[in-house]
């Protein structure tokens, strides 16, 4: 199944705070593994971090609206869109998109997490409010279940106030219902739909912002959670978790509370164990994205390693060799961007910020796995944004929702649609 890119929570941003990166990756008694950088205040986690375990191919090409041979383009969605960050956007089985929760900015410049949800209808090309969740939440996970419902789990109600509650959205009635609570409160975690139809939740931040190394598994049949005996090989939040062909889950990067880690591991649902990879990301980071492409490899794009740190590479994981390899990016490597799988097998990467800038960019590019892998330049977005989500629709277009133009600017109440 295709999945949207989910925007997870961010650490509290202190303007002007610097986070150093070790360029040589030297290891000291107090340091992390090679490529890791120490964690200081940063502007957040992976807005648009990849939805995990998405399908090998994208949706059918958009032949009616776009037409064969027409150039790629961005188009603004008419009317207002939810002005959010740290929200989730999930493609439903009926082709609509559920936008749930997130953080909004009030007229007096204060911010708050919300319980509201909206539905984007690709036929009418507009947003409409739907029923609200029982709890306001940001930095949660949202997972499309095999029966078409959406599991929304965890998140935070406010800064350092993690939630253990979970809810289900039923698109048949557009209503919410409560389900069993998580074994432990968490935000900025990741959720992946396993081949068995259960949902694996990994890591995140618990109460007080402490990184977690625990897993939890949700079974939609009885609507209950269980906690595997194993833990991750490293505490981490703002990481990625991607289901591979064969069912294992690749977990990479994130923050362990001290470092932006370059480590990676595999969780095996069959044995219920987690094993560290003998290979690492080219540099420690959080806020990166991870997309599984048709040949089974995973493309890991961008990320944040500190305001004084600039990433020079993306990474590519090959399950055949069990290795991560650094690959070139087209131009500056982005952070707090969003990605989405396109129908032709490429990976769209759009928006974000680069380097030490606090201003969003409007650049877009597509990773093309053909011929060994490379990048295709695309038209710029109609509006620069960071901390947004990108969701591939059934017609092959991509819906971009939310975000902001700068780290301290207003939240954007417009949406874009990319027609490849």
C-alpha positions as CSV (number, residue, x, y, z in Angstrom):
1,X,0.0,0.0,0.0
2,X,1.1,3.6,-0.6
3,X,1.5,5.8,2.3
4,X,1.9,9.5,2.9
5,X,4.9,11.1,4.4
6,X,4.3,11.8,8.0
7,X,5.5,14.8,9.8
8,X,6.8,14.0,13.3
9,X,7.4,16.3,16.3
10,X,10.3,18.7,16.7
11,X,12.5,19.5,19.7
12,X,12.0,23.0,21.2
13,X,13.8,25.4,18.9
14,X,16.0,28.0,20.5
15,X,16.8,30.7,17.9
16,X,20.5,31.0,17.3
17,X,21.4,27.7,19.1
18,X,24.3,25.9,17.4
19,X,24.8,22.2,17.1
20,X,28.3,21.1,16.1
21,X,29.0,18.1,13.8
22,X,32.3,16.2,13.8
23,X,33.4,16.2,10.1
24,X,36.1,13.6,10.7
25,X,33.9,11.3,12.7
26,X,36.6,10.7,15.3
27,X,35.5,8.7,18.3
28,X,36.4,9.7,21.8
29,X,35.3,8.2,25.1
30,X,32.4,10.5,25.2
31,X,31.4,10.5,21.6
32,X,29.1,8.4,19.5
33,X,30.1,6.2,16.5
34,X,31.8,7.7,13.5
35,X,29.6,10.2,11.6
36,X,27.6,11.2,14.7
37,X,27.3,14.8,15.8
38,X,26.4,16.1,19.3
39,X,22.8,17.1,19.9
40,X,22.0,20.7,20.9
41,X,18.8,22.6,20.5
42,X,17.6,22.2,17.0
43,X,14.6,23.1,14.9
44,X,13.1,19.8,14.9
45,X,12.6,16.3,13.6
46,X,11.6,14.9,10.3
47,X,8.9,17.0,8.8
48,X,7.9,14.8,5.9
49,X,9.9,11.9,7.2
50,X,9.1,8.9,5.2
51,X,6.0,6.9,5.9
52,X,7.2,3.4,6.5
53,X,6.7,0.2,4.5
54,X,5.2,1.9,1.5
55,X,4.6,-0.2,-1.6
56,X,7.1,-0.8,-4.3
57,X,5.3,1.2,-7.0
58,X,3.3,4.4,-7.1
59,X,-0.2,4.9,-8.2
60,X,-1.4,4.7,-11.8
61,X,-0.3,7.6,-13.9
62,X,-2.6,10.7,-14.0
63,X,-3.8,10.5,-17.6
64,X,-7.0,12.6,-17.3
65,X,-6.0,15.7,-15.4
66,X,-2.3,15.8,-16.5
67,X,-2.5,14.1,-19.9
68,X,0.4,12.3,-21.7
69,X,3.3,14.5,-22.6
70,X,2.5,17.5,-20.5
71,X,5.4,19.0,-18.5
72,X,5.7,18.5,-14.8
73,X,4.1,21.4,-12.8
74,X,3.0,22.6,-9.4
75,X,-0.6,23.8,-8.9
76,X,-2.0,25.6,-5.9
77,X,-5.1,23.9,-4.4
78,X,-8.0,26.3,-4.3
79,X,-9.3,27.6,-1.0
80,X,-7.7,27.4,2.4
81,X,-5.9,24.4,3.8
82,X,-5.2,23.4,7.4
83,X,-2.3,25.6,8.6
84,X,-0.3,23.0,10.5
85,X,3.1,21.5,11.3
86,X,3.7,18.1,13.1
87,X,0.5,16.8,11.6
88,X,-0.1,13.5,9.8
89,X,-1.5,13.1,6.2
90,X,-2.7,9.6,5.3
91,X,-4.0,8.4,1.9
92,X,-7.3,6.5,2.5
93,X,-8.4,3.5,0.5
94,X,-11.1,5.6,-1.2
95,X,-8.5,8.0,-2.5
96,X,-9.1,10.9,0.0
97,X,-6.5,12.2,2.4
98,X,-6.9,12.4,6.1
99,X,-5.0,15.3,7.7
100,X,-5.1,14.8,11.5
101,X,-3.9,16.8,14.5
102,X,-0.7,18.8,14.4
103,X,0.4,22.2,15.8
104,X,-1.3,25.4,14.7
105,X,-0.4,29.1,15.5
106,X,-3.0,31.4,17.0
107,X,-3.6,35.0,16.2
108,X,-1.6,36.1,19.3
109,X,1.4,34.0,18.0
110,X,1.0,31.3,20.6
111,X,0.9,27.7,19.4
112,X,-1.1,24.7,20.4
113,X,-1.7,21.1,19.4
114,X,-5.1,20.4,17.9
115,X,-7.6,17.5,17.8
116,X,-9.2,18.6,14.6
117,X,-9.0,16.6,11.4
118,X,-9.6,17.5,7.8
119,X,-10.3,15.5,4.6
120,X,-8.9,16.4,1.2
121,X,-11.1,15.3,-1.6
122,X,-9.1,15.0,-4.9
123,X,-12.3,15.1,-6.9
124,X,-13.5,18.5,-5.6
125,X,-9.9,19.5,-4.9
126,X,-10.8,21.0,-1.5
127,X,-10.5,20.4,2.2
128,X,-13.4,19.9,4.6
129,X,-13.4,19.5,8.4
130,X,-14.3,16.1,9.7
131,X,-14.8,14.8,13.2
132,X,-12.2,15.6,15.8
133,X,-10.1,13.2,17.8
134,X,-10.7,12.7,21.5
135,X,-7.3,14.2,22.2
136,X,-5.3,17.1,20.8
137,X,-2.0,15.8,19.6
138,X,1.2,16.7,17.7
139,X,4.1,14.5,16.6
140,X,2.0,11.4,16.5
141,X,2.0,8.5,14.1
142,X,-0.7,7.6,11.6
143,X,-0.9,4.2,10.0
144,X,-3.4,2.9,7.4
145,X,-4.6,-0.5,8.5
146,X,-5.5,-3.4,6.1
147,X,-9.2,-2.9,6.8
148,X,-9.0,0.8,5.7
149,X,-9.1,2.4,9.2
150,X,-6.3,4.7,10.3
151,X,-4.5,4.1,13.6
152,X,-3.3,7.4,15.2
153,X,-1.0,6.8,18.2
154,X,0.9,8.8,20.8
155,X,2.2,12.2,20.1
156,X,2.2,15.1,22.6
157,X,-0.4,17.5,23.9
158,X,2.2,20.2,24.7
159,X,6.0,20.5,25.0
160,X,7.4,17.5,27.0
161,X,3.9,16.1,27.5
162,X,3.9,12.8,25.7
163,X,0.6,10.8,25.2
164,X,-0.1,7.1,25.5
165,X,-3.6,7.3,23.9
166,X,-4.5,5.9,20.5
167,X,-7.5,6.4,18.3
168,X,-9.0,4.9,15.1
169,X,-10.5,6.8,12.2
170,X,-13.1,4.9,10.1
171,X,-13.5,6.4,6.6
172,X,-16.8,4.5,6.1
173,X,-18.4,6.8,8.6
174,X,-15.8,9.5,9.0
175,X,-15.8,9.0,12.7
176,X,-13.2,8.5,15.5
177,X,-13.2,5.9,18.2
178,X,-10.8,5.2,21.0
179,X,-8.6,2.1,21.1
180,X,-6.2,0.6,23.7
181,X,-3.5,2.9,25.0
182,X,0.2,2.4,24.2
183,X,2.2,0.5,26.8
184,X,4.2,3.8,27.3
185,X,3.6,7.4,26.3
186,X,5.7,8.5,23.4
187,X,6.1,11.2,20.7
188,X,8.4,11.6,17.7
189,X,8.3,7.8,17.3
190,X,7.9,5.9,14.1
191,X,5.2,3.4,13.1
192,X,5.4,0.8,10.4
193,X,2.8,-1.6,9.0
194,X,4.2,-5.1,9.2
195,X,3.4,-7.8,6.6
196,X,1.2,-9.6,9.2
197,X,-1.1,-6.5,9.3
198,X,0.1,-5.4,12.8
199,X,1.8,-2.1,13.5
200,X,5.3,-1.8,14.9
201,X,6.0,1.4,16.9
202,X,9.6,2.2,17.6
203,X,11.5,4.6,19.9
204,X,10.4,8.2,20.3
205,X,10.5,10.5,23.3
206,X,8.8,9.7,26.5
207,X,7.7,12.0,29.3
208,X,10.2,14.8,29.9
209,X,11.7,14.3,26.4
210,X,13.8,11.2,27.2
211,X,14.6,9.1,24.2
212,X,13.2,5.5,24.2
213,X,14.6,2.2,22.9
214,X,11.4,0.3,23.3
215,X,9.0,-1.3,20.7
216,X,5.3,-1.7,20.8
217,X,3.1,-3.8,18.5
218,X,-0.6,-3.0,17.8
219,X,-2.9,-5.8,16.6
220,X,-6.0,-4.4,15.0
221,X,-7.9,-7.7,15.4
222,X,-8.4,-7.4,19.2
223,X,-7.4,-3.8,19.2
224,X,-4.6,-4.3,21.7
225,X,-0.9,-3.6,22.2
226,X,1.9,-5.8,23.1
227,X,5.5,-5.1,24.0
228,X,8.2,-7.3,22.4
229,X,10.9,-8.6,24.7
230,X,13.6,-7.0,22.6
231,X,14.6,-3.4,22.5
232,X,16.3,-1.3,19.9
233,X,20.1,-1.5,19.9
234,X,20.1,2.3,20.5
235,X,17.7,4.8,22.0
236,X,16.4,7.0,19.2
237,X,13.8,9.5,18.2
238,X,13.2,11.4,14.9
239,X,14.5,8.3,13.1
240,X,13.2,6.4,10.2
241,X,11.6,2.9,10.1
242,X,11.0,1.3,6.7
243,X,9.6,-2.2,6.0
244,X,11.8,-4.1,3.5
245,X,10.9,-6.8,1.1
246,X,10.7,-10.0,3.3
247,X,9.3,-8.1,6.2
248,X,12.2,-6.9,8.2
249,X,12.3,-3.2,9.3
250,X,15.2,-0.9,8.6
251,X,15.7,1.7,11.4
252,X,18.2,4.5,10.8
253,X,19.6,7.7,12.4
254,X,17.7,10.0,14.7
255,X,18.7,11.4,18.1
256,X,19.8,9.3,21.1
257,X,19.5,12.4,23.3
258,X,23.2,13.2,23.1
259,X,24.1,12.7,19.4
260,X,22.6,12.9,16.0
261,X,23.4,9.2,15.4
262,X,24.5,7.6,12.2
263,X,23.7,4.1,13.4
264,X,21.2,1.7,11.8
265,X,19.6,-1.6,12.8
266,X,17.2,-4.2,11.6
267,X,14.1,-5.5,13.4
268,X,13.0,-9.0,12.5
269,X,9.3,-9.6,13.3
270,X,9.8,-13.3,12.8
271,X,12.3,-13.6,15.6
272,X,11.3,-10.5,17.5
273,X,14.9,-9.3,17.6
274,X,16.7,-6.1,16.7
275,X,20.3,-6.4,15.3
276,X,22.7,-3.5,14.7
277,X,23.9,-3.1,11.1
278,X,27.6,-3.3,10.5
279,X,27.3,-0.1,8.4
280,X,26.3,3.5,9.1
281,X,24.8,6.5,7.5
282,X,27.5,8.8,6.0
283,X,26.8,11.3,8.8
284,X,24.6,11.3,11.9
285,X,21.3,13.0,11.3
286,X,17.7,13.3,12.2
287,X,14.7,14.6,10.2
288,X,15.8,12.6,7.1
289,X,13.4,10.6,4.9
290,X,13.4,6.9,3.9
291,X,11.6,5.5,0.8
292,X,11.7,2.0,-0.5
293,X,11.9,1.8,-4.2
294,X,10.8,-0.9,-6.6
295,X,14.1,-2.9,-6.5
296,X,13.9,-3.2,-2.7
297,X,16.6,-0.6,-1.9
298,X,15.9,2.3,0.4
299,X,16.7,5.9,-0.5
300,X,17.5,8.0,2.6
301,X,17.4,11.7,1.8
302,X,18.6,14.8,3.7
303,X,18.3,15.4,7.4
304,X,19.6,17.8,10.1
305,X,22.9,17.4,11.8
306,X,23.2,20.8,13.5
307,X,23.3,24.5,12.5
308,X,27.0,24.4,12.0
309,X,26.8,21.1,10.0
310,X,26.0,20.7,6.4
311,X,25.3,17.3,5.0
312,X,27.1,16.5,1.7
313,X,25.4,13.2,0.9
314,X,22.2,11.2,0.9
315,X,22.4,7.5,1.6
316,X,21.3,4.3,-0.2
317,X,20.6,1.0,1.6
318,X,20.9,-2.2,-0.4
319,X,19.4,-5.3,1.4
320,X,21.3,-7.6,-0.9
321,X,24.6,-6.4,0.6
322,X,23.2,-5.1,3.9
323,X,25.2,-1.9,3.3
324,X,24.5,1.8,3.4
325,X,26.4,3.9,0.8
326,X,26.6,7.7,0.5
327,X,25.3,9.1,-2.7
328,X,25.4,12.6,-4.2
329,X,22.4,15.0,-3.9
330,X,21.3,17.5,-6.5
331,X,22.4,20.8,-5.0
332,X,22.3,21.4,-1.3
333,X,21.0,18.5,0.9
334,X,17.7,19.5,2.5
335,X,16.4,19.2,6.1
336,X,12.7,19.2,7.2
337,X,11.7,18.5,3.6
338,X,9.1,15.9,2.4
339,X,9.3,13.0,0.0
340,X,6.8,10.9,-1.9
341,X,7.0,8.0,-4.3
342,X,6.0,8.8,-7.9
343,X,4.2,6.4,-10.3
344,X,7.3,6.0,-12.5
345,X,9.4,4.8,-9.5
346,X,11.2,8.0,-8.8
347,X,11.2,9.7,-5.4
348,X,10.1,13.3,-5.1
349,X,11.9,15.4,-2.6
350,X,10.5,18.9,-2.1
351,X,11.0,22.0,0.1
352,X,12.8,22.1,3.4
353,X,15.8,24.2,4.4
354,X,19.5,23.9,3.7
355,X,22.6,24.4,5.7
356,X,22.4,27.0,8.5
357,X,19.5,28.8,6.8
358,X,16.3,29.3,8.7
359,X,14.3,30.1,5.6
360,X,12.4,27.5,3.6
361,X,13.3,26.6,0.0
362,X,11.0,26.0,-3.0
363,X,13.3,23.5,-4.8
364,X,12.1,20.1,-5.9
365,X,14.0,17.2,-7.4
366,X,13.3,13.5,-8.1
367,X,15.7,10.7,-7.3
368,X,15.8,8.4,-10.3
369,X,16.9,4.8,-9.5
370,X,17.5,4.0,-13.2
371,X,21.1,3.7,-14.5
372,X,22.6,3.3,-11.1
373,X,20.7,6.2,-9.6
374,X,20.7,10.0,-10.1
375,X,18.7,13.1,-9.8
376,X,16.2,14.8,-12.1
377,X,15.6,18.6,-11.7
378,X,11.9,19.6,-11.3
379,X,10.0,22.9,-11.4
380,X,10.1,24.8,-8.2
381,X,7.2,24.7,-5.8
382,X,4.6,27.5,-6.0
383,X,5.5,28.3,-2.4
384,X,8.6,27.7,-0.3
385,X,7.9,25.6,2.8
386,X,9.4,23.3,5.4
387,X,7.9,20.9,7.9
388,X,5.1,19.9,5.5
389,X,3.8,16.6,4.4
390,X,3.7,15.1,0.9
391,X,1.1,12.4,-0.1
392,X,0.9,10.6,-3.4
393,X,-2.7,10.5,-4.6
394,X,-4.3,7.7,-6.7
395,X,-4.0,9.8,-9.9
396,X,-0.2,10.1,-9.5
397,X,-0.2,13.7,-8.3
398,X,1.3,14.6,-4.9
399,X,-0.5,16.7,-2.3
400,X,1.7,19.0,-0.2
401,X,0.0,20.3,3.0
402,X,1.2,22.5,5.9
403,X,4.6,23.8,6.8
404,X,6.0,27.3,7.3
405,X,8.2,29.7,5.3
406,X,10.7,30.3,8.1
407,X,11.5,28.7,11.5
408,X,9.7,31.5,13.3
409,X,7.2,32.5,10.6
410,X,3.4,31.9,10.3
411,X,2.1,28.5,9.4
412,X,1.0,28.2,5.7
413,X,-2.8,27.8,5.1
414,X,-2.3,26.9,1.4
415,X,-1.7,23.5,-0.2
416,X,0.1,22.6,-3.5
417,X,-0.4,19.7,-5.9
418,X,2.5,18.4,-8.0
419,X,1.7,16.8,-11.4
420,X,4.6,14.8,-12.6
